[in-house]
Amino acid sequence: MQRSRHISFAILTVAVMTVGALLLEQSGFLASAFRTEILARVDDGDVVNAADISNGALR
């Protein structure tokens, strides 16, 4: 008597959803959902370098 292999419905569902999400992301449909752009502005007065630290300019 052979045993049939049982695949859990939950595991199969998660696998199908994962593959679907990866395919949608690769096609560009969900590209913006997984990508974050960081926009920042740094003023010259906010920049600290090693020379400023060693000279004690931060006190």
Backbone as CSV, one residue per row, in Angstrom:
resi,resn,N_x,N_y,N_z,CA_x,CA_y,CA_z,C_x,C_y,C_z
1,MET,0.836,-1.169,0.000,0.000,0.000,0.000,0.894,1.251,0.000
2,GLN,0.668,2.121,-0.953,1.466,3.346,-1.036,0.757,4.475,-0.320
3,ARG,1.581,5.319,0.277,1.041,6.505,0.935,1.069,7.665,-0.038
4,SER,0.023,8.416,-0.085,0.030,9.609,-0.923,0.670,10.743,-0.133
5,ARG,1.426,11.550,-0.832,2.066,12.694,-0.173,1.057,13.825,-0.096
6,HIS,0.923,14.356,1.083,-0.044,15.420,1.310,0.690,16.753,1.401
7,ILE,0.291,17.697,0.568,0.859,19.047,0.613,-0.148,19.935,1.337
8,SER,0.330,20.604,2.351,-0.539,21.474,3.135,-1.093,22.602,2.265
9,PHE,-2.371,22.856,2.422,-3.018,23.920,1.665,-2.412,25.281,2.016
10,ALA,-2.067,25.494,3.278,-1.485,26.772,3.707,-0.114,26.990,3.068
11,ILE,0.708,25.950,3.027,2.039,26.078,2.426,1.919,26.347,0.933
12,LEU,1.010,25.650,0.271,0.795,25.853,-1.158,0.291,27.267,-1.443
13,THR,-0.606,27.776,-0.615,-1.137,29.128,-0.790,-0.047,30.177,-0.618
14,VAL,0.778,30.037,0.411,1.875,30.989,0.647,2.869,30.951,-0.503
15,ALA,3.168,29.756,-1.011,4.108,29.636,-2.129,3.565,30.307,-3.379
16,VAL,2.300,30.112,-3.681,1.701,30.729,-4.867,1.656,32.243,-4.727
17,MET,1.322,32.733,-3.533,1.282,34.183,-3.319,2.677,34.798,-3.416
18,THR,3.685,34.117,-2.908,5.057,34.609,-2.973,5.537,34.688,-4.417
19,VAL,5.307,33.644,-5.166,5.711,33.640,-6.579,4.958,34.722,-7.349
20,GLY,3.696,34.884,-7.069,2.912,35.927,-7.739,3.429,37.323,-7.423
21,ALA,3.756,37.571,-6.155,4.284,38.880,-5.764,5.634,39.139,-6.419
22,LEU,6.478,38.121,-6.486,7.781,38.292,-7.138,7.626,38.588,-8.626
23,LEU,6.692,37.904,-9.276,6.463,38.153,-10.699,5.904,39.551,-10.940
24,LEU,5.003,39.998,-10.076,4.458,41.351,-10.217,5.526,42.408,-9.978
25,GLU,6.416,42.164,-9.015,7.490,43.121,-8.739,8.479,43.163,-9.901
26,GLN,8.792,42.005,-10.469,9.723,41.950,-11.603,9.140,42.628,-12.828
27,SER,7.840,42.536,-13.011,7.213,43.140,-14.184,7.086,44.655,-14.039
28,GLY,7.292,45.160,-12.844,7.227,46.603,-12.630,5.912,47.061,-12.038
29,PHE,4.947,46.172,-11.947,3.633,46.556,-11.422,3.711,46.965,-9.963
30,LEU,4.526,46.264,-9.177,4.688,46.582,-7.759,6.055,47.200,-7.453
31,ALA,6.721,47.716,-8.465,8.077,48.236,-8.266,8.103,49.365,-7.232
32,SER,7.122,50.240,-7.283,7.125,51.362,-6.348,6.783,50.929,-4.928
33,ALA,6.150,49.798,-4.757,5.795,49.335,-3.420,7.009,48.834,-2.653
34,PHE,8.031,48.359,-3.356,9.210,47.811,-2.709,10.427,48.720,-2.838
35,ARG,10.242,49.930,-3.305,11.360,50.853,-3.498,11.062,52.146,-2.753
36,THR,12.044,52.621,-2.015,11.888,53.866,-1.263,12.978,54.836,-1.701
37,GLU,12.564,56.036,-2.002,13.536,57.074,-2.343,13.668,58.005,-1.147
38,ILE,14.898,58.267,-0.783,15.165,59.172,0.329,15.665,60.489,-0.256
39,LEU,14.907,61.517,-0.020,15.275,62.842,-0.511,15.707,63.680,0.683
40,ALA,16.921,64.182,0.632,17.436,64.967,1.753,18.285,66.108,1.227
41,ARG,18.350,67.162,2.021,19.203,68.296,1.680,20.129,68.529,2.864
42,VAL,21.410,68.693,2.589,22.400,68.927,3.626,23.019,70.296,3.380
43,ASP,22.943,71.156,4.383,23.568,72.476,4.288,25.035,72.367,4.660
44,ASP,25.864,73.267,4.135,27.299,73.240,4.417,27.588,73.391,5.908
45,GLY,26.775,74.122,6.623,26.989,74.318,8.056,26.691,73.067,8.877
46,ASP,25.959,72.138,8.320,25.606,70.910,9.035,26.650,69.811,8.888
47,VAL,27.594,69.994,7.982,28.583,68.950,7.701,29.721,69.041,8.711
48,VAL,30.061,67.910,9.312,31.161,67.826,10.269,32.190,66.856,9.707
49,ASN,33.448,67.267,9.690,34.488,66.358,9.208,35.472,66.060,10.346
50,ALA,36.423,65.198,10.084,37.365,64.760,11.118,38.220,65.912,11.638
51,ALA,38.568,66.863,10.796,39.388,67.996,11.234,38.638,68.842,12.262
52,ASP,37.332,69.026,12.066,36.542,69.789,13.032,36.501,69.090,14.382
53,ILE,36.413,67.784,14.376,36.348,67.018,15.621,37.676,67.069,16.358
54,SER,38.781,66.902,15.646,40.090,66.884,16.293,40.487,68.264,16.809
55,ASN,39.987,69.326,16.205,40.298,70.678,16.639,39.387,71.147,17.772
56,GLY,38.419,70.354,18.114,37.517,70.708,19.195,36.479,71.732,18.791
57,ALA,36.141,71.810,17.547,35.194,72.791,17.055,33.767,72.478,17.495
58,LEU,33.521,71.280,17.973,32.152,70.915,18.346,31.824,71.264,19.790
59,ARG,32.702,71.841,20.533,32.449,72.145,21.955,31.560,73.321,22.125
